[in-house]
Amino acid sequence: MKGDRVEIVVDAGDTTRTYEVVASRAGRRVETAVRRGVVEVSEVTRGGGVVRTARFMATRVLALVEQPVPRGEPSERSEERPFRDDPGS
């Protein structure tokens, strides 16, 4: 879903580097897979086509943080309105 985000923190020798893969358009999502010592983070369309992929050696990945967009009813995502006792005001 648009706004899904995955942050990858990688050991780059004397420092760390942070990379981000974001679902940039409506209907896209971010998928994560670990295969044969490689971490793959891909932006995928509704139909399953891969838009872009970031690959990292699993031994160098320090952190992988998935930050999904809150799912739910649109009324739940909106800001709460202040409560009023008097419905006429």
C-alpha positions in Angstrom: 0.0 0.0 0.0 1.3 3.5 -0.8 3.5 4.7 2.1 4.7 1.2 3.2 8.3 1.6 4.1 11.3 -0.6 4.9 14.5 0.8 6.4 17.7 -1.3 6.1 20.8 -0.4 8.2 23.9 -1.9 6.8 27.5 -2.2 8.2 29.7 -0.4 5.7 33.1 -1.1 7.4 33.9 1.9 9.6 30.4 3.3 9.5 26.7 2.3 8.9 24.5 3.3 6.0 20.7 3.5 6.0 18.7 2.7 2.9 14.9 3.0 2.5 12.5 1.3 0.1 9.1 3.0 -0.1 5.9 2.0 -1.9 5.7 5.2 -4.0 2.3 4.8 -5.7 -1.2 3.6 -4.8 -1.6 -0.2 -5.0 2.1 -0.9 -4.5 3.6 -2.7 -1.5 7.0 -3.5 -0.2 8.1 -7.2 0.3 11.1 -8.6 2.2 12.8 -11.9 1.6 15.9 -13.6 2.9 17.4 -16.2 0.6 20.8 -17.8 0.5 22.5 -15.2 2.6 21.0 -12.3 0.7 18.3 -9.9 2.0 16.0 -8.6 -0.8 13.6 -5.7 -0.4 11.3 -5.1 -3.4 8.6 -2.7 -4.4 5.8 -4.7 -6.0 2.8 -3.7 -8.0 -0.7 -5.2 -7.5 -0.2 -7.6 -10.3 3.0 -8.9 -8.7 5.5 -7.2 -11.0 8.7 -6.0 -9.3 9.4 -2.3 -9.8 12.7 -2.2 -8.0 14.8 -4.4 -5.7 17.5 -3.6 -3.2 19.8 -6.5 -2.3 22.2 -6.7 0.7 24.5 -9.4 2.1 22.7 -10.8 5.1 25.9 -10.8 7.2 26.2 -7.0 6.7 22.6 -6.1 7.6 22.3 -4.8 11.2 18.6 -3.9 11.2 15.6 -4.3 9.0 12.7 -2.2 10.1 9.3 -2.6 8.4 7.0 0.4 8.8 3.6 -0.3 7.3 0.9 2.3 6.8 -1.8 1.9 9.3 -4.6 -0.1 7.8 -8.3 0.3 8.8 -11.4 2.3 8.2 -10.9 5.8 6.9 -12.8 7.2 9.9 -10.3 5.4 12.3 -7.3 7.1 10.5 -8.8 10.6 10.8 -8.0 12.8 13.7 -10.3 12.6 16.6 -12.8 15.4 17.0 -13.1 17.1 20.4 -16.1 15.8 22.4 -18.9 18.3 23.0 -21.7 17.9 25.5 -24.1 20.2 23.8 -25.0 18.9 20.3 -26.5 22.3 19.4 -23.3 24.3 19.7 
